[in-house]
Amino acid sequence: MLCNYVYDPAEGDESQEIVAGTTFDDLPEDWECPECGASKDKFYED
């Protein structure tokens, strides 16, 4: 784990124009953590 960011589908990711309601699986493959820049494949389900 690179940082403490938790993607919340209810909020989306405004910094990358991801609308609320977008599931993690539906994020684009090139999505990156808005806090540390980690790629999507570095995230895991808790």
C-alpha positions in Angstrom: 0.0 0.0 0.0 1.5 3.3 -1.1 -0.8 5.7 0.6 -4.1 5.8 2.6 -6.4 6.7 -0.3 -9.6 4.7 -0.5 -11.6 5.0 -3.7 -15.3 5.6 -2.9 -17.6 4.9 -5.7 -20.3 7.0 -4.1 -18.0 10.0 -4.5 -16.1 9.1 -7.7 -12.9 11.0 -8.4 -13.4 14.7 -9.3 -9.7 15.2 -10.0 -10.0 12.8 -13.0 -13.6 13.6 -13.9 -14.8 10.2 -12.6 -18.5 10.7 -11.8 -20.1 9.5 -8.6 -21.5 6.0 -8.9 -18.5 4.7 -11.0 -17.4 1.3 -9.6 -13.7 0.6 -9.1 -13.9 -2.0 -11.9 -15.3 0.5 -14.3 -12.5 3.0 -13.7 -10.3 3.4 -16.8 -7.2 1.2 -16.9 -5.0 4.3 -16.9 -6.7 5.7 -13.7 -4.2 6.8 -11.0 -4.5 7.5 -7.3 -5.2 11.3 -6.9 -2.9 11.4 -3.8 0.2 9.4 -4.8 -0.1 8.6 -8.5 -0.2 4.8 -8.0 -1.7 2.9 -10.9 -5.0 1.1 -10.6 -3.3 -2.3 -10.4 -1.6 -1.3 -7.2 -4.9 -1.1 -5.4 -6.5 -4.1 -3.6 -10.0 -4.8 -2.1 -10.1 -4.6 1.6 
